[in-house]
Amino acid sequence: MRATLPPGPRTPTLVQTIGWWSRPTAYVERLRDRYGKRFTMRLLGQPPFVVLSDPADLREVFTAPPEVLHPGEGARLLEPIVGAHSVILLDEGPHLEQRRLMLPAFHGERMQRLTGLMAELTERELDAWPVGQPVQLHGRLQALTLEIILRAVFGLDEGARLDRLRDRLTAILSFGESPVSLLPQAQRLLSGRGRFGRFERDRAAVDRELYALMDERRRDPGDRDDVLAMLLAATREDGSPMRDEEIRDELLTALVAGHETTASSLAFAFEQLARAPHVQERLAADEDGRYLEATIDEVLRLRPVLPNAEPRLVKEDVTIGGHTYPAGTILILAAALVHTDPDIYPAPHAFRPERFLDAKPGTYTWIPFGGGRRRCLGASFALLEMRLVLAAAAERFTVHAVGPPERTRRRMITITPGDGARVRLARRERAATTSADVEAALVTP
Ligand code: HEM
């Protein structure tokens, strides 16, 4: 069959690149309105990007054989931080092997054991939130999600090592936020110098700490529920364990993939709640956790912090929805477009948790965590964390807007509320439920 890319804008490549980069959701929505649910974009220095948002196309992409589409190759830029063994950078056999090793550690039931730790860290953070004055919650939520990952995933206990790693890892993450930092050319040219040198030293220090930690845990595993404990215990089909470098890379992967994403999703939740007092009231009165669940589903629909799943690089010509995409094309699965498709969601820009009360989100119409064999490994972890934080906050506070609805802003690969989720908190008079009730309702996945 002849390769025919779907139509798309003819504006200069530079204009398309700026639109894509600076207005990640509004720009593609406009293109969708004009060209339909699949269109082709031309970005500077990139192969053609075909943006897909028809659920039937998404299903075909998510279920395509692993040798046909390579999401891992497209994420190479992250390698200086996450390392070459990271599940996110691999494809085909090596990807499957790494993912099999990690799956039990992130399994939903396994996550329940982290509830107590997550709840404790959440309570401690919420105790420090100021009441009665404007506060930007995004920064606070970043600190909280970082702490939760370091304790529940890296398995760090409170103490000097946690403090040292927190500082070094924060520096590494902020280095990765600058667009030039991760360019291979810049890495090569500037290695050892200035902020690049600092980054390399931080990374070496982190690696030393993590290898020492793994060494201690291998000698004395103890009875622990953290993800590190599971990775140390994981075995391949031939019975061999994961190597320390693999575990190091997967811990860093969880940090990069799970820290900012969860913080921004929560920030959007508060930003939306501040403008929806009736939703807050229903949340505070929610006894079985169903409304909370629906609220989270709706936040992730309306504001998918990764507006696209990992780009899929076409390795062999593939036909999807009647179009044949030649090798070298990149397929973009646009969560932000599926989630605002009026054919799927009436009044798509309205924040209405009720839409998910009786209808569970669909596999190909609700894709904040991507899908298929690449679906987010941390989805259960992130959802548990979001439930705990939002339930604890609803019990304590009412949230009030202090400005107009916030525009979305791109921060590298995620989108965040443009004003940092600036709200005012007031103390809630009467506790709707006790923490024990909330926790009991939360342990049902
Ligand atoms: C609300 C928070 C989060 C969102 C919205 C999110 C979203 C995503 C998305 C869209 C993908 C790509 C899926 C695809 O291309 O099909 C992904 C992959 C991944 N995420 Fe998450 N994520 C979140 C939290 C986390 C957390 C907390 C962790 C770990 C603790 C995590 C670990 C991963 C990993 C390891 C992958 C790569 C999976 C693979 O390539 O096989 N994520 N995530």
Residues whose N, C-alpha, C, O or C-beta is under 5 A from the ligand:
A	BS01	HEM	V87 I88 A254 A257 G258 T261 T262 S265 L306 N308 A309 E310 I367 P368 F369 G370 G371 R373 R374 R375 C376 L377 G378 A379 F381 A382
